[in-house]
Amino acid sequence: MSLPPFRAGAGHGREPRLRPRVTLAAALMLAALVAVMAIPQARLEPLQTLRYPAESAGRVSDRHLAFYEGYASVPDWERFLHGLLFGSRTEVENKAIEVYQEILAHFEAHPADSTPWAVQNTRSRLLVTLGETRPWPQLDKALSRLGDHPEQAALAAALRYAYAEPLPPAMTPEVVIGASLLPRGWAADRVRLRVAARSGNTAEAGYRAARLSTEGEQLRRRTLMLTVTVAILMLTGLGALILPGQLSPQPAAWRGGALDQPWPWSQGFGVAARAGLLGIAIVIGLQFMAGSYFRPGVLALWSSLFAALPMLWLMHRHLLRPRGLHFAQAFGLTLSGVRAASFARIVLAILTLEWAGSLLIAWLSWKLNLESHWSQGLHDRLLFGPWETTFFSAVDMVAWGPMVEEIAFRGLLYVTLRSRFKPLPAAAISAGAFSALHFYSLPGFLAVFWSGLVFALAFERFRSLLPVMAVHAASNALALSTVLLFYR
């Protein structure tokens, strides 16, 4: 049974008309614009979504391999945790080799995307990984396929001296040159450690071993810190979910007036079509003003905030003001009269449901070999850009993005659907639209769909967007912190 709509004119002043012809035209133009933008994007291979695929692959794989430096001293319980999170060490090493081979195959198929420097660095990282994880004959076979360019010859000499069985008779200047050609990171440190150890340079070997062990220890410490933080938050939220009396009734301040009597479908659709068209136009315009890739400027980095301004104005003019509402009344956007402890318990309960479902989807996808591509959600601007750019990107991900998306998908779309549907189907439809906007892969789609479903039903239950905004921000902060802690 659908809920009755608001009565037009129940608020202040006459309700502005949304002309059906303008709504239809805006909807058609929006659909065409989305198709023009989405179809070419959908045809892109995963690596084509990165500006610097070789450099990003090198950074990610180097950190994954460095994770196991100094691993002999790791206790069994921590090894079990790592296996649960990432799989076995052998699986991680095999994945690194696959990533490097994928990059080289991509460059061979798309020569315009490659540079000699990127190809050389990727190939050298692949060869070092083979040397560290495979028997010498396999690396020797790969080295035999290198060309006779002086740099390639020097690299082959360094790797033969580092890994050949038996040890070559003497170290030559070519070995030193080849070791210096390796890109900075785990691969370079491993080769220089082996060269130093084989040549009897104990000081250099000790320095490289300590450097690698320290990096591995730091990465494992960060993993443990992040895991413990997530576990504590989820266990606290679980207590709020299952213990009686932990989740108090919705505060009086959270009236959520928009859900009491949702506006008619035609009004909500008309506002959504206009807001979507204007928002995309603003995003496109701001991208033309972005400037350099690594220093795009705050207008481009915060385009989600500026693109939402027409939506906020249209919602206020056509949906809220005629009914005597403002945003705080319509969507429970106030903490006045809300106890901090109650708010925290509500946020943690929603967070636990959202994270538990997302983690389960990710784990099952991994076990079923359906995991997302390694580049999904990875932005090389966050890896290599200046810190001021990272700061503005972080504000957009943790503050503006959650605020805008919750008002758009739960505030506008879900409330519009509630004028015709019961909570569960309305939540499912709005979650489908939400996940379609964030489509990367099947596991990613399912994880975002689950989040959208939880957020919509939480809004229905508590009559406020504030808790779901907080959980949305926490989820984005977790993804961002993972990139910055491990790959920056």
The 8 nearest C-alpha neighbors of each residue, nearest first, counted from 0:
[[1, 2, 421, 420, 419, 3, 418, 417],
 [2, 0, 419, 420, 418, 421, 3, 417],
 [1, 3, 418, 4, 260, 0, 419, 261],
 [2, 4, 260, 1, 5, 418, 261, 262],
 [5, 3, 262, 260, 261, 263, 418, 6],
 [6, 4, 262, 260, 7, 261, 3, 263],
 [5, 7, 9, 8, 4, 322, 262, 3],
 [8, 6, 9, 5, 14, 321, 322, 10],
 [7, 9, 10, 13, 321, 14, 6, 322],
 [10, 8, 322, 7, 6, 321, 323, 11],
 [322, 11, 9, 323, 321, 8, 12, 320],
 [12, 10, 321, 323, 320, 322, 13, 8],
 [13, 11, 321, 14, 10, 8, 320, 9],
 [12, 14, 8, 15, 321, 11, 7, 10],
 [13, 15, 321, 8, 16, 12, 7, 317],
 [16, 14, 317, 13, 17, 316, 321, 12],
 [15, 17, 18, 14, 317, 266, 19, 13],
 [16, 18, 19, 269, 15, 266, 22, 21],
 [17, 19, 21, 20, 16, 22, 269, 23],
 [20, 18, 22, 21, 23, 17, 269, 265],
 [21, 19, 23, 22, 18, 24, 25, 17],
 [20, 22, 24, 18, 23, 19, 25, 17],
 [23, 21, 19, 269, 25, 20, 24, 26],
 [24, 22, 26, 20, 21, 25, 19, 27],
 [23, 25, 21, 27, 26, 22, 28, 20],
 [24, 26, 28, 22, 23, 27, 272, 273],
 [25, 27, 29, 272, 23, 24, 28, 22],
 [28, 26, 30, 24, 29, 25, 31, 23],
 [27, 29, 31, 25, 30, 26, 32, 24],
 [28, 30, 26, 32, 276, 27, 31, 25],
 [31, 29, 27, 33, 28, 32, 26, 34],
 [32, 30, 34, 28, 29, 33, 27, 35],
 [33, 31, 29, 35, 34, 30, 28, 36],
 [32, 34, 36, 30, 35, 31, 37, 29],
 [35, 33, 37, 31, 36, 32, 38, 30],
 [36, 34, 32, 33, 37, 38, 31, 39],
 [37, 35, 33, 34, 38, 32, 39, 40],
 [36, 38, 40, 34, 39, 33, 35, 41],
 [37, 39, 41, 40, 34, 35, 36, 42],
 [40, 38, 42, 41, 37, 36, 43, 35],
 [41, 39, 37, 43, 38, 42, 36, 48],
 [40, 42, 38, 39, 43, 37, 44, 36],
 [43, 41, 39, 40, 38, 44, 37, 45],
 [44, 42, 40, 41, 47, 45, 39, 48],
 [43, 45, 47, 46, 42, 48, 41, 40],
 [46, 44, 47, 48, 43, 374, 372, 375],
 [47, 45, 48, 44, 49, 52, 374, 105],
 [48, 46, 49, 44, 45, 43, 50, 52],
 [47, 49, 46, 45, 50, 43, 44, 374],
 [50, 48, 47, 52, 51, 46, 379, 378],
 [49, 51, 52, 48, 379, 47, 380, 46],
 [50, 52, 49, 54, 53, 55, 379, 56],
 [53, 51, 55, 49, 54, 56, 46, 50],
 [54, 52, 56, 55, 51, 117, 57, 121],
 [53, 55, 57, 56, 51, 52, 58, 117],
 [54, 56, 52, 58, 57, 53, 51, 59],
 [57, 55, 53, 59, 54, 58, 60, 52],
 [58, 56, 54, 60, 55, 59, 61, 53],
 [57, 59, 55, 61, 56, 60, 54, 62],
 [60, 58, 56, 62, 61, 57, 486, 55],
 [59, 61, 63, 95, 57, 62, 58, 56],
 [62, 60, 64, 58, 185, 63, 59, 57],
 [63, 61, 65, 60, 59, 64, 66, 58],
 [62, 64, 60, 66, 61, 65, 59, 91],
 [63, 65, 61, 66, 62, 67, 60, 92],
 [66, 64, 62, 215, 67, 68, 63, 185],
 [65, 67, 215, 64, 63, 68, 218, 62],
 [68, 66, 70, 65, 215, 64, 69, 88],
 [69, 67, 215, 212, 70, 65, 66, 211],
 [70, 68, 212, 71, 67, 215, 72, 216],
 [69, 71, 67, 68, 73, 72, 215, 66],
 [70, 72, 69, 73, 68, 74, 67, 75],
 [73, 71, 70, 74, 69, 75, 68, 216],
 [72, 74, 70, 71, 77, 75, 78, 69],
 [75, 73, 77, 76, 72, 78, 71, 79],
 [74, 76, 78, 77, 79, 73, 80, 72],
 [77, 75, 79, 78, 74, 80, 73, 81],
 [76, 78, 80, 79, 75, 74, 81, 73],
 [77, 79, 75, 81, 80, 76, 82, 74],
 [78, 80, 76, 82, 77, 81, 75, 83],
 [81, 79, 77, 83, 78, 82, 84, 76],
 [82, 80, 84, 78, 83, 79, 85, 77],
 [81, 83, 86, 79, 87, 85, 80, 84],
 [82, 84, 80, 81, 86, 85, 79, 87],
 [85, 83, 81, 82, 86, 80, 362, 79],
 [86, 84, 82, 81, 83, 87, 91, 88],
 [87, 85, 82, 83, 84, 90, 88, 81],
 [88, 86, 90, 82, 89, 91, 85, 81],
 [87, 89, 91, 90, 92, 86, 67, 82],
 [88, 90, 92, 87, 91, 93, 86, 132],
 [91, 89, 93, 87, 88, 92, 94, 86],
 [90, 92, 94, 88, 89, 93, 95, 87],
 [91, 93, 89, 95, 94, 90, 88, 96],
 [94, 92, 90, 96, 95, 91, 89, 97],
 [93, 95, 97, 91, 92, 96, 90, 98],
 [96, 94, 98, 92, 60, 97, 93, 99],
 [95, 97, 93, 99, 94, 98, 125, 100],
 [98, 96, 94, 100, 95, 99, 101, 93],
 [97, 99, 101, 95, 96, 100, 94, 102],
 [100, 98, 102, 96, 101, 97, 125, 121],
 [99, 101, 97, 103, 102, 98, 104, 96],
 [100, 102, 98, 104, 99, 103, 97, 105],
 [101, 103, 105, 99, 100, 104, 106, 98],
 [102, 104, 106, 100, 105, 101, 107, 99],
 [105, 103, 107, 101, 106, 102, 100, 108],
 [106, 104, 102, 108, 103, 107, 109, 101],
 [105, 107, 109, 103, 110, 113, 108, 104],
 [106, 108, 104, 105, 109, 110, 103, 113],
 [107, 109, 105, 106, 110, 104, 103, 111],
 [110, 108, 106, 111, 107, 112, 105, 113],
 [111, 109, 106, 113, 112, 107, 108, 114],
 [110, 112, 109, 113, 106, 114, 108, 107],
 [113, 111, 110, 109, 106, 114, 105, 47],
 [114, 112, 110, 106, 111, 117, 118, 115],
 [113, 115, 117, 116, 118, 112, 111, 110],
 [116, 114, 118, 117, 119, 113, 120, 121],
 [115, 117, 119, 114, 118, 120, 113, 121],
 [118, 116, 114, 120, 119, 115, 53, 121],
 [119, 117, 115, 121, 116, 120, 122, 114],
 [118, 120, 116, 122, 117, 121, 115, 123],
 [119, 121, 123, 117, 122, 118, 116, 182],
 [122, 120, 124, 118, 123, 119, 117, 99],
 [121, 123, 125, 119, 120, 124, 118, 126],
 [122, 124, 126, 120, 125, 121, 119, 127],
 [125, 123, 121, 127, 126, 122, 186, 120],
 [124, 126, 122, 128, 123, 127, 99, 96],
 [127, 125, 129, 123, 128, 124, 130, 122],
 [126, 128, 130, 124, 129, 125, 186, 131],
 [129, 127, 131, 125, 130, 126, 132, 124],
 [130, 128, 126, 133, 132, 127, 131, 138],
 [131, 129, 127, 128, 133, 132, 138, 126],
 [130, 132, 128, 129, 133, 127, 162, 134],
 [131, 133, 129, 130, 128, 134, 92, 89],
 [132, 134, 129, 130, 131, 135, 137, 138],
 [135, 133, 136, 137, 138, 132, 130, 129],
 [134, 136, 138, 137, 139, 163, 133, 162],
 [137, 135, 139, 138, 134, 140, 133, 163],
 [138, 136, 140, 135, 139, 134, 141, 133],
 [137, 139, 141, 135, 140, 136, 130, 129],
 [140, 138, 136, 142, 141, 137, 135, 143],
 [139, 141, 143, 137, 138, 142, 136, 144],
 [140, 142, 138, 143, 139, 144, 137, 145],
 [143, 141, 139, 144, 145, 140, 155, 138],
 [142, 144, 140, 141, 145, 139, 146, 155],
 [143, 145, 142, 141, 146, 140, 139, 147],
 [146, 144, 142, 143, 151, 147, 141, 152],
 [145, 147, 148, 151, 144, 152, 143, 149],
 [146, 148, 152, 149, 151, 145, 150, 153],
 [147, 149, 151, 150, 146, 152, 145, 153],
 [150, 148, 152, 151, 153, 147, 154, 146],
 [151, 149, 153, 152, 148, 154, 177, 180],
 [152, 150, 154, 148, 153, 149, 155, 146],
 [151, 153, 149, 155, 150, 154, 147, 148],
 [152, 154, 177, 156, 150, 173, 151, 155],
 [155, 153, 177, 151, 157, 156, 152, 150],
 [154, 156, 152, 158, 153, 157, 159, 142],
 [155, 157, 153, 159, 174, 154, 158, 160],
 [158, 156, 174, 177, 154, 160, 155, 159],
 [157, 159, 161, 155, 160, 156, 162, 154],
 [160, 158, 163, 156, 162, 161, 157, 155],
 [159, 161, 157, 158, 162, 167, 163, 156],
 [162, 160, 158, 194, 193, 159, 157, 190],
 [161, 163, 159, 160, 158, 130, 135, 164],
 [164, 162, 159, 166, 165, 160, 135, 161],
 [165, 163, 166, 162, 135, 167, 159, 136],
 [164, 166, 163, 167, 162, 168, 160, 135],
 [165, 167, 164, 163, 168, 160, 162, 197],
 [168, 166, 169, 160, 165, 163, 159, 170],
 [169, 167, 166, 170, 160, 165, 171, 198],
 [170, 168, 167, 171, 198, 160, 166, 197],
 [169, 171, 174, 172, 198, 160, 168, 167],
 [170, 172, 173, 174, 169, 175, 156, 157],
 [173, 171, 175, 174, 176, 170, 177, 153],
 [172, 174, 176, 153, 171, 175, 177, 156],
 [175, 173, 157, 177, 156, 172, 171, 176],
 [176, 174, 172, 178, 173, 177, 179, 157],
 [175, 177, 173, 179, 174, 178, 153, 172],
 [178, 176, 154, 153, 157, 174, 180, 179],
 [177, 179, 175, 180, 176, 157, 181, 174],
 [180, 178, 176, 177, 181, 175, 187, 182],
 [181, 179, 177, 178, 182, 176, 154, 150],
 [180, 182, 187, 179, 178, 183, 123, 120],
 [183, 181, 120, 187, 184, 180, 186, 124],
 [182, 184, 187, 181, 185, 186, 188, 180],
 [185, 183, 187, 186, 188, 182, 61, 58],
 [184, 186, 188, 61, 187, 65, 189, 183],
 [187, 185, 189, 188, 184, 124, 127, 190],
 [186, 188, 181, 190, 189, 185, 184, 183],
 [189, 187, 191, 185, 186, 190, 192, 207],
 [188, 190, 192, 186, 187, 191, 185, 193],
 [191, 189, 193, 187, 192, 188, 194, 161],
 [190, 192, 194, 188, 193, 189, 195, 187],
 [193, 191, 204, 189, 195, 190, 207, 194],
 [192, 194, 196, 190, 161, 195, 191, 197],
 [195, 193, 191, 161, 197, 196, 192, 198],
 [196, 194, 200, 204, 198, 192, 193, 197],
 [195, 197, 193, 199, 204, 194, 198, 200],
 [198, 196, 194, 199, 195, 193, 161, 200],
 [197, 199, 195, 196, 200, 194, 170, 169],
 [198, 200, 196, 197, 201, 195, 204, 194],
 [201, 199, 195, 202, 203, 198, 196, 204],
 [200, 202, 204, 203, 199, 205, 196, 195],
 [203, 201, 205, 204, 200, 206, 195, 207],
 [204, 202, 206, 205, 201, 200, 195, 207],
 [203, 205, 192, 201, 195, 207, 196, 206],
 [204, 206, 208, 202, 203, 207, 201, 209],
 [205, 207, 203, 209, 204, 208, 210, 202],
 [208, 206, 210, 204, 192, 209, 205, 188],
 [207, 209, 205, 211, 210, 206, 212, 204],
 [210, 208, 212, 206, 207, 211, 213, 205],
 [211, 209, 207, 213, 208, 212, 206, 214],
 [212, 210, 214, 208, 213, 209, 68, 207],
 [211, 213, 69, 68, 209, 215, 214, 210],
 [214, 212, 216, 210, 211, 215, 209, 217],
 [215, 213, 217, 211, 216, 212, 218, 210],
 [214, 216, 66, 68, 212, 218, 65, 213],
 [215, 217, 213, 219, 214, 218, 220, 212],
 [218, 216, 220, 214, 215, 219, 213, 221],
 [217, 219, 221, 215, 220, 216, 66, 222],
 [218, 220, 222, 216, 221, 217, 223, 215],
 [221, 219, 217, 223, 222, 218, 216, 224],
 [220, 222, 224, 218, 223, 219, 225, 217],
 [223, 221, 219, 225, 220, 224, 226, 218],
 [222, 224, 226, 220, 221, 225, 227, 219],
 [223, 225, 221, 227, 222, 226, 220, 228],
 [224, 226, 228, 222, 223, 227, 221, 229],
 [227, 225, 223, 229, 228, 224, 222, 230],
 [226, 228, 230, 224, 229, 225, 223, 231],
 [229, 227, 225, 231, 226, 230, 224, 232],
 [228, 230, 226, 232, 227, 231, 233, 225],
 [231, 229, 227, 233, 228, 232, 234, 226],
 [232, 230, 234, 228, 233, 229, 227, 235],
 [233, 231, 235, 229, 230, 234, 236, 228],
 [232, 234, 351, 236, 230, 235, 231, 237],
 [235, 233, 237, 231, 236, 232, 230, 238],
 [236, 234, 238, 232, 233, 237, 231, 239],
 [235, 237, 348, 347, 233, 239, 238, 234],
 [238, 236, 234, 240, 239, 235, 233, 241],
 [237, 239, 235, 236, 240, 241, 242, 234],
 [238, 240, 236, 245, 237, 348, 242, 241],
 [241, 239, 237, 238, 348, 242, 236, 246],
 [240, 242, 238, 239, 237, 243, 245, 236],
 [241, 243, 238, 239, 245, 240, 244, 237],
 [244, 242, 245, 241, 246, 239, 240, 238],
 [243, 245, 246, 247, 242, 239, 241, 248],
 [244, 246, 239, 243, 242, 247, 344, 240],
 [247, 245, 244, 239, 345, 248, 344, 341],
 [246, 248, 245, 244, 249, 341, 250, 345],
 [249, 247, 250, 246, 461, 251, 244, 460],
 [248, 250, 461, 247, 251, 253, 462, 460],
 [251, 249, 252, 253, 337, 248, 336, 254],
 [250, 252, 253, 254, 249, 336, 337, 248],
 [251, 253, 250, 254, 336, 335, 331, 333],
 [254, 252, 331, 251, 250, 255, 463, 462],
 [253, 255, 256, 252, 331, 462, 251, 328],
 [256, 254, 462, 330, 329, 331, 257, 253],
 [255, 257, 329, 259, 254, 258, 328, 330],
 [256, 258, 329, 261, 255, 259, 260, 330],
 [259, 257, 261, 256, 260, 255, 414, 462],
 [258, 260, 256, 257, 261, 255, 2, 254],
 [259, 261, 4, 258, 5, 257, 3, 2],
 [262, 260, 418, 258, 4, 257, 414, 5],
 [261, 263, 4, 5, 415, 418, 260, 264],
 [264, 262, 266, 265, 4, 418, 267, 261],
 [263, 265, 267, 415, 266, 268, 418, 262],
 [266, 264, 268, 263, 267, 269, 262, 415],
 [267, 265, 269, 268, 263, 264, 270, 262],
 [266, 268, 415, 264, 270, 269, 265, 271],
 [269, 267, 271, 265, 270, 266, 264, 272],
 [270, 268, 22, 266, 272, 267, 271, 265],
 [269, 271, 267, 273, 268, 272, 274, 313],
 [272, 270, 268, 274, 269, 273, 275, 267],
 [273, 271, 26, 275, 269, 270, 274, 25],
 [272, 274, 276, 270, 275, 271, 25, 277],
 [273, 275, 310, 271, 277, 276, 272, 309],
 [276, 274, 278, 272, 273, 277, 271, 279],
 [275, 277, 29, 273, 279, 278, 274, 272],
 [278, 276, 280, 274, 275, 279, 273, 281],
 [277, 279, 306, 275, 281, 280, 276, 274],
 [280, 278, 282, 281, 276, 277, 275, 283],
 [279, 281, 277, 283, 278, 282, 284, 276],
 [280, 282, 284, 278, 279, 306, 283, 285],
 [283, 281, 279, 285, 284, 280, 302, 306],
 [284, 282, 286, 280, 281, 285, 279, 287],
 [283, 285, 281, 287, 286, 282, 280, 288],
 [284, 286, 288, 282, 299, 287, 283, 281],
 [287, 285, 289, 283, 288, 284, 299, 282],
 [286, 288, 285, 284, 289, 283, 290, 299],
 [289, 287, 285, 286, 290, 284, 299, 295],
 [288, 290, 295, 286, 299, 287, 296, 285],
 [289, 291, 295, 288, 292, 294, 296, 287],
 [292, 290, 294, 295, 293, 289, 296, 288],
 [293, 291, 295, 294, 290, 289, 380, 384],
 [292, 294, 384, 291, 380, 295, 385, 388],
 [295, 293, 291, 292, 296, 388, 290, 384],
 [294, 296, 289, 290, 291, 292, 293, 299],
 [297, 295, 298, 294, 299, 289, 300, 290],
 [296, 298, 300, 299, 301, 391, 295, 302],
 [299, 297, 301, 296, 300, 302, 285, 289],
 [298, 300, 302, 285, 289, 301, 297, 286],
 [301, 299, 297, 298, 302, 392, 296, 391],
 [300, 302, 298, 303, 299, 304, 395, 297],
 [301, 303, 299, 305, 304, 300, 282, 306],
 [304, 302, 306, 301, 305, 307, 400, 399],
 [305, 303, 307, 302, 306, 301, 399, 403],
 [306, 304, 302, 307, 308, 303, 301, 281],
 [305, 307, 278, 303, 281, 304, 308, 302],
 [308, 306, 310, 304, 305, 309, 278, 303],
 [307, 309, 311, 310, 305, 306, 312, 304],
 [310, 308, 312, 311, 307, 274, 313, 277],
 [311, 309, 274, 313, 307, 308, 312, 314],
 [312, 310, 308, 314, 309, 313, 315, 307],
 [311, 313, 309, 315, 310, 314, 316, 308],
 [314, 312, 316, 310, 315, 311, 317, 309],
 [315, 313, 318, 311, 317, 312, 316, 310],
 [314, 316, 319, 312, 313, 320, 318, 317],
 [317, 315, 313, 314, 320, 312, 318, 319],
 [316, 318, 314, 313, 315, 15, 319, 14],
 [319, 317, 314, 315, 316, 320, 321, 262],
 [318, 320, 324, 315, 322, 321, 325, 314],
 [319, 321, 323, 322, 324, 315, 316, 318],
 [322, 320, 10, 14, 11, 8, 323, 319],
 [10, 323, 321, 9, 320, 319, 324, 8],
 [322, 324, 10, 320, 11, 321, 319, 9],
 [325, 323, 319, 320, 322, 328, 329, 326],
 [324, 326, 328, 327, 319, 329, 320, 323],
 [327, 325, 329, 328, 330, 332, 324, 319],
 [326, 328, 332, 331, 330, 325, 329, 333],
 [329, 327, 331, 326, 325, 330, 256, 324],
 [328, 330, 256, 257, 255, 326, 327, 331],
 [331, 329, 255, 463, 332, 327, 328, 464],
 [330, 332, 463, 253, 255, 327, 328, 333],
 [333, 331, 327, 330, 465, 463, 464, 326],
 [332, 334, 335, 331, 327, 252, 253, 465],
 [335, 333, 337, 336, 332, 252, 338, 339],
 [334, 336, 337, 333, 252, 338, 253, 332],
 [335, 337, 334, 252, 338, 250, 251, 333],
 [338, 336, 334, 335, 250, 339, 342, 252],
 [337, 339, 341, 340, 342, 336, 334, 335],
 [338, 340, 342, 341, 343, 337, 334, 344],
 [341, 339, 343, 342, 338, 344, 337, 345],
 [342, 340, 344, 338, 343, 339, 345, 247],
 [341, 343, 339, 345, 340, 344, 346, 338],
 [344, 342, 340, 346, 341, 345, 347, 339],
 [345, 343, 347, 341, 346, 342, 239, 348],
 [344, 346, 348, 342, 343, 347, 341, 349],
 [347, 345, 466, 343, 349, 344, 348, 350],
 [346, 348, 236, 350, 344, 349, 345, 351],
 [347, 349, 236, 345, 351, 350, 346, 240],
 [350, 348, 352, 346, 351, 347, 353, 345],
 [349, 351, 347, 353, 348, 470, 352, 354],
 [352, 350, 233, 348, 354, 236, 349, 353],
 [351, 353, 349, 355, 350, 354, 356, 348],
 [352, 354, 350, 356, 351, 450, 355, 349],
 [353, 355, 357, 351, 356, 352, 350, 358],
 [356, 354, 358, 352, 357, 353, 351, 359],
 [355, 357, 359, 354, 353, 358, 360, 352],
 [356, 358, 446, 354, 360, 359, 355, 361],
 [359, 357, 361, 355, 360, 356, 354, 362],
 [358, 360, 362, 356, 361, 357, 363, 355],
 [361, 359, 357, 363, 358, 362, 364, 356],
 [360, 362, 358, 364, 359, 363, 365, 357],
 [361, 363, 359, 365, 364, 360, 358, 366],
 [362, 364, 366, 360, 365, 361, 367, 359],
 [365, 363, 369, 370, 367, 361, 362, 366],
 [364, 366, 370, 368, 362, 363, 367, 369],
 [365, 367, 363, 368, 364, 362, 369, 370],
 [366, 368, 364, 369, 365, 363, 370, 362],
 [369, 367, 365, 366, 370, 364, 363, 371],
 [370, 368, 364, 367, 365, 371, 442, 366],
 [371, 369, 365, 364, 368, 442, 372, 361],
 [372, 370, 440, 442, 373, 369, 375, 443],
 [371, 373, 374, 375, 370, 45, 440, 439],
 [374, 372, 375, 371, 377, 98, 376, 370],
 [373, 375, 377, 372, 376, 45, 46, 49],
 [376, 374, 377, 372, 373, 371, 439, 45],
 [375, 377, 374, 378, 439, 373, 478, 372],
 [376, 378, 374, 375, 379, 482, 49, 373],
 [379, 377, 380, 381, 376, 382, 49, 374],
 [378, 380, 382, 381, 383, 55, 377, 49],
 [379, 381, 384, 378, 382, 383, 293, 292],
 [380, 382, 379, 378, 384, 389, 383, 487],
 [383, 381, 487, 379, 380, 384, 486, 378],
 [382, 384, 380, 381, 379, 385, 487, 293],
 [385, 383, 380, 293, 381, 382, 388, 386],
 [386, 384, 388, 387, 389, 383, 293, 294],
 [385, 387, 389, 388, 390, 384, 381, 391],
 [388, 386, 390, 389, 385, 391, 384, 294],
 [389, 387, 391, 386, 390, 385, 392, 294],
 [388, 390, 386, 392, 387, 391, 381, 393],
 [391, 389, 387, 393, 388, 392, 386, 394],
 [390, 392, 394, 388, 393, 389, 395, 387],
 [393, 391, 389, 395, 390, 394, 300, 388],
 [392, 394, 390, 396, 395, 391, 397, 389],
 [395, 393, 391, 397, 398, 392, 396, 390],
 [394, 396, 399, 392, 393, 398, 400, 301],
 [397, 395, 393, 400, 394, 398, 475, 392],
 [396, 398, 472, 394, 395, 475, 476, 393],
 [399, 397, 394, 395, 400, 401, 396, 402],
 [398, 400, 395, 402, 401, 304, 403, 396],
 [399, 401, 396, 403, 402, 395, 398, 404],
 [402, 400, 404, 468, 471, 403, 472, 399],
 [401, 403, 399, 405, 400, 404, 468, 406],
 [404, 402, 406, 400, 405, 401, 399, 407],
 [405, 403, 407, 401, 406, 402, 408, 400],
 [404, 406, 409, 408, 407, 402, 403, 401],
 [405, 407, 410, 403, 404, 409, 408, 411],
 [408, 406, 404, 411, 405, 410, 409, 403],
 [409, 407, 412, 405, 411, 410, 404, 406],
 [408, 410, 413, 405, 406, 455, 412, 411],
 [411, 409, 406, 407, 408, 414, 413, 412],
 [410, 412, 407, 414, 408, 409, 413, 415],
 [413, 411, 408, 415, 414, 409, 410, 416],
 [412, 414, 409, 416, 415, 429, 411, 408],
 [415, 413, 417, 416, 412, 411, 261, 410],
 [414, 416, 412, 267, 413, 264, 417, 418],
 [415, 417, 413, 425, 418, 414, 419, 420],
 [418, 416, 420, 414, 419, 415, 425, 421],
 [417, 419, 261, 416, 2, 415, 1, 263],
 [420, 418, 1, 417, 416, 2, 421, 264],
 [421, 419, 417, 1, 425, 416, 418, 424],
 [420, 422, 423, 424, 425, 417, 1, 0],
 [421, 423, 425, 424, 426, 420, 417, 456],
 [422, 424, 426, 425, 421, 427, 456, 420],
 [425, 423, 427, 426, 422, 421, 428, 420],
 [426, 424, 422, 428, 416, 423, 427, 420],
 [425, 427, 423, 429, 455, 424, 452, 428],
 [428, 426, 424, 430, 425, 429, 452, 431],
 [429, 427, 431, 425, 430, 426, 424, 432],
 [428, 430, 432, 426, 431, 427, 413, 433],
 [431, 429, 451, 433, 427, 448, 452, 428],
 [432, 430, 428, 434, 429, 433, 448, 435],
 [431, 433, 435, 429, 430, 434, 428, 436],
 [432, 434, 430, 431, 436, 435, 429, 451],
 [433, 435, 437, 448, 447, 431, 436, 444],
 [436, 434, 438, 432, 437, 433, 431, 444],
 [435, 437, 434, 433, 438, 432, 431, 444],
 [438, 436, 434, 435, 439, 433, 444, 447],
 [437, 439, 435, 444, 436, 434, 440, 443],
 [440, 438, 443, 437, 444, 375, 441, 371],
 [441, 439, 443, 442, 444, 371, 438, 372],
 [440, 442, 444, 443, 445, 439, 371, 438],
 [443, 441, 445, 444, 440, 446, 371, 364],
 [444, 442, 440, 446, 441, 445, 439, 447],
 [443, 445, 441, 447, 438, 434, 442, 446],
 [446, 444, 448, 442, 443, 447, 449, 441],
 [445, 447, 357, 443, 449, 448, 444, 442],
 [446, 448, 450, 434, 444, 449, 445, 451],
 [449, 447, 445, 434, 430, 451, 450, 446],
 [450, 448, 452, 446, 447, 451, 445, 453],
 [451, 449, 447, 453, 448, 452, 353, 454],
 [450, 452, 430, 448, 454, 449, 453, 455],
 [451, 453, 449, 430, 455, 426, 450, 454],
 [454, 452, 450, 456, 451, 455, 457, 449],
 [453, 455, 457, 451, 452, 456, 467, 450],
 [456, 454, 458, 426, 452, 457, 453, 409],
 [455, 457, 459, 453, 458, 454, 460, 452],
 [456, 458, 460, 454, 459, 455, 453, 461],
 [459, 457, 462, 455, 456, 461, 460, 463],
 [458, 460, 456, 457, 462, 461, 455, 422],
 [461, 459, 457, 458, 462, 456, 249, 463],
 [460, 462, 249, 458, 463, 459, 457, 253],
 [463, 461, 255, 458, 459, 253, 460, 254],
 [464, 462, 331, 330, 458, 461, 465, 253],
 [463, 465, 467, 466, 330, 458, 468, 331],
 [464, 466, 468, 463, 467, 332, 469, 331],
 [467, 465, 469, 346, 468, 464, 470, 463],
 [466, 468, 470, 469, 464, 465, 454, 471],
 [467, 469, 471, 465, 466, 470, 401, 402],
 [468, 470, 466, 472, 467, 471, 473, 465],
 [471, 469, 473, 467, 472, 350, 468, 474],
 [470, 472, 468, 474, 473, 469, 401, 467],
 [471, 473, 397, 469, 475, 470, 474, 401],
 [474, 472, 470, 476, 471, 475, 477, 469],
 [475, 473, 477, 471, 476, 472, 470, 478],
 [474, 476, 478, 472, 477, 473, 397, 479],
 [475, 477, 473, 479, 474, 478, 397, 480],
 [476, 478, 474, 480, 475, 479, 473, 481],
 [479, 477, 475, 481, 476, 480, 474, 482],
 [478, 480, 476, 482, 481, 477, 475, 483],
 [479, 481, 483, 477, 482, 478, 484, 476],
 [482, 480, 478, 484, 479, 483, 485, 477],
 [483, 481, 479, 486, 480, 485, 484, 487],
 [482, 484, 487, 480, 481, 485, 486, 479],
 [485, 483, 481, 482, 480, 486, 487, 221],
 [486, 484, 482, 483, 481, 487, 218, 62],
 [487, 485, 482, 483, 59, 484, 58, 382],
 [486, 382, 483, 485, 484, 482, 383, 381]]
